[in-house]
Every structure is written in C-alpha cells, then in structure tokens.
Amino acid sequence: MVREEAHRVAAAIATIALVVDVPLVVIGGGIGLNGSVLLDPVRTRLAQLVPYPPRVQISELGDAASVIGAVCVAARTAWPQVVSARLATALATAMP
C-alpha cells in the first residue's frame, strides 16, 4: 500500500515537474503526516519518472499548512488595501 501511494504521489509531482521547473515540492496535510513512511519511496519513484526531479520535503506545518497558507495569502492581499485606505483617509482629513 505504501509503495502504491508513493507511486501515485510521485506521478502527481512528476506531472507538474515536467511542465513547470519547480525546485522544491512540499508535501503537507494527510500525506505529509505519513512522510516518514512515504518520503523515500516518493523520491525514488520521482527520480525514475523525471530527468531532473525537484527536492521533496515534508511540511513542518503538518495539518495546519493549508490554513496557514490561506491566512498568509489573505493577509498579503488585504494589507495593501487596508494601509492604502487608511492612508488616503488620513491624508484627506489632514488637508485643509
């Protein structure tokens, strides 16, 4: 079962790696929780599928990876809007 799952994960990574030159793939979530068992077989299979395989690592964030990523994207998007709006308001009220 481990080998079959590792082959599926490696095939998914290979599909992306053959189209986009990614230097690193980070595996998280449920698959990442089993990284100690899956990581070596995924790397081995990926090396068979792709001439220049990316580095594969397990996320250090565990189950929280997708939530933390979503929060980071939201903050990165909202921050300029919030700062710009407050700055514009402050400038508008400060001008005589």
mmCIF file of the C-alpha atoms, coordinates in Angstrom:
data_MODEL
# 
_entry.id   MODEL 
# 
loop_
_atom_site.group_PDB 
_atom_site.id 
_atom_site.type_symbol 
_atom_site.label_atom_id 
_atom_site.label_alt_id 
_atom_site.label_comp_id 
_atom_site.label_asym_id 
_atom_site.label_entity_id 
_atom_site.label_seq_id 
_atom_site.pdbx_PDB_ins_code 
_atom_site.Cartn_x 
_atom_site.Cartn_y 
_atom_site.Cartn_z 
_atom_site.occupancy 
_atom_site.B_iso_or_equiv 
_atom_site.pdbx_formal_charge 
_atom_site.auth_seq_id 
_atom_site.auth_comp_id 
_atom_site.auth_asym_id 
_atom_site.auth_atom_id 
_atom_site.pdbx_PDB_model_num 
ATOM 1  C CA . MET A 1 1  ? 0.000  0.000  0.000   1.00 0.00 ? 1  MET A CA 1 
ATOM 2  C CA . VAL A 1 2  ? 2.802  2.385  0.853   1.00 0.00 ? 2  VAL A CA 1 
ATOM 3  C CA . ARG A 1 3  ? 4.538  1.757  -2.461  1.00 0.00 ? 3  ARG A CA 1 
ATOM 4  C CA . GLU A 1 4  ? 1.303  2.243  -4.414  1.00 0.00 ? 4  GLU A CA 1 
ATOM 5  C CA . GLU A 1 5  ? 0.537  5.507  -2.617  1.00 0.00 ? 5  GLU A CA 1 
ATOM 6  C CA . ALA A 1 6  ? 4.121  6.693  -3.122  1.00 0.00 ? 6  ALA A CA 1 
ATOM 7  C CA . HIS A 1 7  ? 3.808  5.961  -6.850  1.00 0.00 ? 7  HIS A CA 1 
ATOM 8  C CA . ARG A 1 8  ? 0.600  7.999  -7.041  1.00 0.00 ? 8  ARG A CA 1 
ATOM 9  C CA . VAL A 1 9  ? 2.120  10.941 -5.202  1.00 0.00 ? 9  VAL A CA 1 
ATOM 10 C CA . ALA A 1 10 ? 5.271  10.766 -7.347  1.00 0.00 ? 10 ALA A CA 1 
ATOM 11 C CA . ALA A 1 11 ? 3.170  10.633 -10.534 1.00 0.00 ? 11 ALA A CA 1 
ATOM 12 C CA . ALA A 1 12 ? 1.277  13.753 -9.479  1.00 0.00 ? 12 ALA A CA 1 
ATOM 13 C CA . ILE A 1 13 ? 4.516  15.585 -8.692  1.00 0.00 ? 13 ILE A CA 1 
ATOM 14 C CA . ALA A 1 14 ? 6.101  14.374 -11.946 1.00 0.00 ? 14 ALA A CA 1 
ATOM 15 C CA . THR A 1 15 ? 3.183  15.745 -13.979 1.00 0.00 ? 15 THR A CA 1 
ATOM 16 C CA . ILE A 1 16 ? 3.794  19.198 -12.551 1.00 0.00 ? 16 ILE A CA 1 
ATOM 17 C CA . ALA A 1 17 ? 7.590  18.954 -12.607 1.00 0.00 ? 17 ALA A CA 1 
ATOM 18 C CA . LEU A 1 18 ? 7.620  18.070 -16.309 1.00 0.00 ? 18 LEU A CA 1 
ATOM 19 C CA . VAL A 1 19 ? 5.672  21.230 -17.141 1.00 0.00 ? 19 VAL A CA 1 
ATOM 20 C CA . VAL A 1 20 ? 6.963  23.684 -14.545 1.00 0.00 ? 20 VAL A CA 1 
ATOM 21 C CA . ASP A 1 21 ? 10.561 23.759 -13.380 1.00 0.00 ? 21 ASP A CA 1 
ATOM 22 C CA . VAL A 1 22 ? 9.942  23.624 -9.637  1.00 0.00 ? 22 VAL A CA 1 
ATOM 23 C CA . PRO A 1 23 ? 12.989 23.314 -7.380  1.00 0.00 ? 23 PRO A CA 1 
ATOM 24 C CA . LEU A 1 24 ? 11.068 22.141 -4.328  1.00 0.00 ? 24 LEU A CA 1 
ATOM 25 C CA . VAL A 1 25 ? 7.825  20.318 -3.592  1.00 0.00 ? 25 VAL A CA 1 
ATOM 26 C CA . VAL A 1 26 ? 6.499  20.433 -0.046  1.00 0.00 ? 26 VAL A CA 1 
ATOM 27 C CA . ILE A 1 27 ? 4.070  17.707 0.938   1.00 0.00 ? 27 ILE A CA 1 
ATOM 28 C CA . GLY A 1 28 ? 1.611  18.542 3.690   1.00 0.00 ? 28 GLY A CA 1 
ATOM 29 C CA . GLY A 1 29 ? -1.763 17.526 5.019   1.00 0.00 ? 29 GLY A CA 1 
ATOM 30 C CA . GLY A 1 30 ? -2.636 13.867 5.438   1.00 0.00 ? 30 GLY A CA 1 
ATOM 31 C CA . ILE A 1 31 ? 0.064  12.719 3.064   1.00 0.00 ? 31 ILE A CA 1 
ATOM 32 C CA . GLY A 1 32 ? 2.622  14.810 4.903   1.00 0.00 ? 32 GLY A CA 1 
ATOM 33 C CA . LEU A 1 33 ? 1.628  13.236 8.200   1.00 0.00 ? 33 LEU A CA 1 
ATOM 34 C CA . ASN A 1 34 ? 2.837  9.922  6.755   1.00 0.00 ? 34 ASN A CA 1 
ATOM 35 C CA . GLY A 1 35 ? 6.018  11.473 5.410   1.00 0.00 ? 35 GLY A CA 1 
ATOM 36 C CA . SER A 1 36 ? 8.345  9.286  7.407   1.00 0.00 ? 36 SER A CA 1 
ATOM 37 C CA . VAL A 1 37 ? 6.996  6.286  5.502   1.00 0.00 ? 37 VAL A CA 1 
ATOM 38 C CA . LEU A 1 38 ? 6.310  7.879  2.106   1.00 0.00 ? 38 LEU A CA 1 
ATOM 39 C CA . LEU A 1 39 ? 9.166  10.310 1.546   1.00 0.00 ? 39 LEU A CA 1 
ATOM 40 C CA . ASP A 1 40 ? 11.892 7.903  0.406   1.00 0.00 ? 40 ASP A CA 1 
ATOM 41 C CA . PRO A 1 41 ? 9.626  5.859  -1.907  1.00 0.00 ? 41 PRO A CA 1 
ATOM 42 C CA . VAL A 1 42 ? 8.236  9.081  -3.433  1.00 0.00 ? 42 VAL A CA 1 
ATOM 43 C CA . ARG A 1 43 ? 11.744 10.402 -4.077  1.00 0.00 ? 43 ARG A CA 1 
ATOM 44 C CA . THR A 1 44 ? 12.855 7.095  -5.580  1.00 0.00 ? 44 THR A CA 1 
ATOM 45 C CA . ARG A 1 45 ? 9.863  6.844  -7.910  1.00 0.00 ? 45 ARG A CA 1 
ATOM 46 C CA . LEU A 1 46 ? 10.099 10.510 -8.873  1.00 0.00 ? 46 LEU A CA 1 
ATOM 47 C CA . ALA A 1 47 ? 13.728 10.016 -9.892  1.00 0.00 ? 47 ALA A CA 1 
ATOM 48 C CA . GLN A 1 48 ? 12.543 7.263  -12.243 1.00 0.00 ? 48 GLN A CA 1 
ATOM 49 C CA . LEU A 1 49 ? 9.849  9.472  -13.791 1.00 0.00 ? 49 LEU A CA 1 
ATOM 50 C CA . VAL A 1 50 ? 11.595 12.844 -14.196 1.00 0.00 ? 50 VAL A CA 1 
ATOM 51 C CA . PRO A 1 51 ? 15.102 13.525 -15.541 1.00 0.00 ? 51 PRO A CA 1 
ATOM 52 C CA . TYR A 1 52 ? 15.657 16.380 -13.057 1.00 0.00 ? 52 TYR A CA 1 
ATOM 53 C CA . PRO A 1 53 ? 13.335 15.756 -10.117 1.00 0.00 ? 53 PRO A CA 1 
ATOM 54 C CA . PRO A 1 54 ? 12.625 18.533 -7.644  1.00 0.00 ? 54 PRO A CA 1 
ATOM 55 C CA . ARG A 1 55 ? 13.582 18.199 -3.999  1.00 0.00 ? 55 ARG A CA 1 
ATOM 56 C CA . VAL A 1 56 ? 10.711 16.749 -1.993  1.00 0.00 ? 56 VAL A CA 1 
ATOM 57 C CA . GLN A 1 57 ? 10.248 17.603 1.657   1.00 0.00 ? 57 GLN A CA 1 
ATOM 58 C CA . ILE A 1 58 ? 7.560  17.182 4.264   1.00 0.00 ? 58 ILE A CA 1 
ATOM 59 C CA . SER A 1 59 ? 5.883  20.323 5.546   1.00 0.00 ? 59 SER A CA 1 
ATOM 60 C CA . GLU A 1 60 ? 6.868  21.308 9.044   1.00 0.00 ? 60 GLU A CA 1 
ATOM 61 C CA . LEU A 1 61 ? 3.398  22.823 9.483   1.00 0.00 ? 61 LEU A CA 1 
ATOM 62 C CA . GLY A 1 62 ? 1.566  19.480 9.497   1.00 0.00 ? 62 GLY A CA 1 
ATOM 63 C CA . ASP A 1 63 ? -2.227 19.669 9.216   1.00 0.00 ? 63 ASP A CA 1 
ATOM 64 C CA . ALA A 1 64 ? -2.188 23.450 9.593   1.00 0.00 ? 64 ALA A CA 1 
ATOM 65 C CA . ALA A 1 65 ? -0.312 24.035 6.317   1.00 0.00 ? 65 ALA A CA 1 
ATOM 66 C CA . SER A 1 66 ? -3.357 24.874 4.183   1.00 0.00 ? 66 SER A CA 1 
ATOM 67 C CA . VAL A 1 67 ? -4.915 27.098 6.840   1.00 0.00 ? 67 VAL A CA 1 
ATOM 68 C CA . ILE A 1 68 ? -1.671 28.983 7.452   1.00 0.00 ? 68 ILE A CA 1 
ATOM 69 C CA . GLY A 1 69 ? -1.172 29.363 3.705   1.00 0.00 ? 69 GLY A CA 1 
ATOM 70 C CA . ALA A 1 70 ? -4.698 30.738 3.268   1.00 0.00 ? 70 ALA A CA 1 
ATOM 71 C CA . VAL A 1 71 ? -4.162 33.231 6.091   1.00 0.00 ? 71 VAL A CA 1 
ATOM 72 C CA . CYS A 1 72 ? -0.868 34.375 4.541   1.00 0.00 ? 72 CYS A CA 1 
ATOM 73 C CA . VAL A 1 73 ? -2.486 34.896 1.133   1.00 0.00 ? 73 VAL A CA 1 
ATOM 74 C CA . ALA A 1 74 ? -5.387 36.782 2.700   1.00 0.00 ? 74 ALA A CA 1 
ATOM 75 C CA . ALA A 1 75 ? -3.062 38.985 4.753   1.00 0.00 ? 75 ALA A CA 1 
ATOM 76 C CA . ARG A 1 76 ? -0.823 39.703 1.757   1.00 0.00 ? 76 ARG A CA 1 
ATOM 77 C CA . THR A 1 77 ? -3.875 40.710 -0.277  1.00 0.00 ? 77 THR A CA 1 
ATOM 78 C CA . ALA A 1 78 ? -5.641 42.711 2.429   1.00 0.00 ? 78 ALA A CA 1 
ATOM 79 C CA . TRP A 1 79 ? -2.650 44.563 3.889   1.00 0.00 ? 79 TRP A CA 1 
ATOM 80 C CA . PRO A 1 80 ? -2.039 46.966 0.975   1.00 0.00 ? 80 PRO A CA 1 
ATOM 81 C CA . GLN A 1 81 ? -5.762 47.692 0.696   1.00 0.00 ? 81 GLN A CA 1 
ATOM 82 C CA . VAL A 1 82 ? -6.116 48.421 4.412   1.00 0.00 ? 82 VAL A CA 1 
ATOM 83 C CA . VAL A 1 83 ? -2.983 50.559 4.551   1.00 0.00 ? 83 VAL A CA 1 
ATOM 84 C CA . SER A 1 84 ? -3.896 52.437 1.355   1.00 0.00 ? 84 SER A CA 1 
ATOM 85 C CA . ALA A 1 85 ? -7.441 53.123 2.568   1.00 0.00 ? 85 ALA A CA 1 
ATOM 86 C CA . ARG A 1 86 ? -6.280 54.358 5.982   1.00 0.00 ? 86 ARG A CA 1 
ATOM 87 C CA . LEU A 1 87 ? -3.524 56.460 4.488   1.00 0.00 ? 87 LEU A CA 1 
ATOM 88 C CA . ALA A 1 88 ? -5.917 58.028 1.975   1.00 0.00 ? 88 ALA A CA 1 
ATOM 89 C CA . THR A 1 89 ? -8.399 58.785 4.774   1.00 0.00 ? 89 THR A CA 1 
ATOM 90 C CA . ALA A 1 90 ? -5.683 60.254 6.976   1.00 0.00 ? 90 ALA A CA 1 
ATOM 91 C CA . LEU A 1 91 ? -4.389 62.443 4.147   1.00 0.00 ? 91 LEU A CA 1 
ATOM 92 C CA . ALA A 1 92 ? -7.874 63.584 3.184   1.00 0.00 ? 92 ALA A CA 1 
ATOM 93 C CA . THR A 1 93 ? -8.731 64.637 6.735   1.00 0.00 ? 93 THR A CA 1 
ATOM 94 C CA . ALA A 1 94 ? -5.322 66.245 7.330   1.00 0.00 ? 94 ALA A CA 1 
ATOM 95 C CA . MET A 1 95 ? -5.562 68.530 4.275   1.00 0.00 ? 95 MET A CA 1 
ATOM 96 C CA . PRO A 1 96 ? -7.237 71.901 4.882   1.00 0.00 ? 96 PRO A CA 1 
# 
